[in-house]
């Protein structure tokens, strides 16, 4: 079973214990982000250019990763976190309102939110495993993990992660250069 099949199963299987509700995508044509659903009260949204299944699957994935952790949910809500699905023909600096004034590399397709800008951007093509997805790996997991880590976790845990990162770097425990680039990765 590939990741898309797993997500489809998760999105359609109401018996999955970890997922408490259906991520029903509602349409609001009068709004810029005209499609929306909620993962534990956290908005997951997109423009009309994005297929609704990408929004629903992202919602399910986010619920799965959060795993009903009330402290993370509370922190994400309190810090006004939201997830935006970037359409396959859209660009972050052009089509994501919250990042229009932030310079991005032209090939950037996903961004994890931070406490300074609590908006996570996930590329539609990665969520749906489309052939247009030129990024290696699961960007959806990577960016949602950034949101949980940088927005949802309490400061004490962030400090523990930073200490563990420094210790692992000192002891040469990183196998991948990108993961060793900073404590957030």
N, C-alpha and C positions, 0 to 999 in steps of 0.2 A: 504494500500500500504506500503510495507516494504521499507527500505532504498535502497536495490538493485534495486527494481522496479522503485523507484523514480529516481535513477541515470541513469538507462537504459532509462527511459522516457526523462530525461534531455539530455542524450547523443544523442538521436535519434530525438528529437523534435526541428526542426530548427526555430520554432516560439517563443521559449523561449526568452523573451526580454532581460534577464540578460546575456545570452550567445551570444556573438557576432559572433562567427565563429565555424566551425567544428574543433574538435581536431583530425585531421587525423594523424595517427601514420605512420611515414616513417621508412623504414628499411635501415640500413647501416651495412651490415655484417662484414665489415672490422674493425669496431670500437668495443671496449669492451662493451660500452653501445650502443648496436646495434639498439635499437628502440627508437624513439624520437618524441615528439610533443611539442607544445609550448602553454602556457597559458599567454596571453598578452606579448609574447616575452620571457617568462621565461621557460627554458627547463624542460620538464618532460620526464624522460628516464628510460630505463631498459635494462638488458641483454636479450639475445634471449630466456632465460628460462621463461620469464614472458609473460603471455597471453596479447596480444595487447589491449583487452578490459579493462584490469586493468589500463593501461596507459591512454587510452582515458577517462575513467571515472574519474581518478584522475585529469586530466586536466580540465574536466568540473566542478568538485567539487571545484577546486582551483579558477577557473574563477567566480563561484557562490559566494564563500566566499570573494574574493577581490572586487566583485561588481563594477568593472570598476573605482575603486578609483585610480586616476592618481598619487597621491602622494605616495601611497603604491607601485604601480607598478614601478614607477620611482626609489624608494629606493631599491626594490628587484632587479631590473636590475642593478643599479649602484653598488650594493654590490655582484653582480655575484651569486645570489641565484639560486639553481637548486633543483629539486625534483627527487629522485630516488625511483623506485618501487623495493622493495626487494622480490625476488622470494620466493615462499613458502618453498623451500628446501635450501635456501641460508641463510648465517649468515652475520651480519653486519661486524664483524671484519675480516671475510675471503673474502667476495664478494663485499663489497662496498669500492672502491679504496680510497675514501676520509676519511674513518674511519679505515683503516688497522692498523695504528699506534696508535690508541686510544683504550685503554682498555674498554671493554663493558661487562656487565653481560651476561652470556650465553643465557638467555631467552629474552634479549632485542630484540624487533621486530620493533620498530619505534623510530625515533629520530627527534626532531624539530631542524631546523637549528638555528644557532646563528650568530652574527656578526663576531665572531672569526672563525667559520666554517659554512658558509652559505649553507649547504647541508641538506635537509630534506629527511628522509627515511621513506617510507610508506610500510607496509607489504601487499603483493598481496592478501593474504587470507582474510585480513580485507576489502580491497576495494571490492572484489568480494563476500563477505559474505559466504566464504567457511566453511565447517564443521571443517576444520583444524584450524580455527581461535580460539585460546585459550584465547585471550585477551578480557577482559570485555569492552564493549562500542565501540565507534567509534574512533579507533586510527587515522584514516584518518583525522577526524575533529580536534582532539587534536593536532596532529603534524603540520598540515597546519596552525592552529591557532598560534602555537609557531612561525612559520616562519613569519607570518604576524605581530605578536606582537614584536618579537625580532629583526627582520631584516627589516621589511617594515615600521614600525611606526617611526615617528620623535622622537628624544631624549626627547623633551618636554613632549610628550604624555607618554613615558616610565616613566618619573619622576612622572607624575600624577597617573599612574597606581600603582607605588610603594607607593605613599602617600595614595591612596585609600586602598591598601592592608594593610598597617600598621593600618589605622583607623578601617577597618573591623575586623582585628585580635584583636585589643584592645577592640572593642565593642562586641566581641564574635559572629560575624555574619556568620562564616563558619559552614556549616553542614557536610562537608566532610573533613576528616583529610588530604587527599592528596592535595586538593585545598588550604589548609592552610599552606602547607609546605614551600612555598616561593612565592614571587611576580610573578614569571614566570608561575606558575601553576594556 
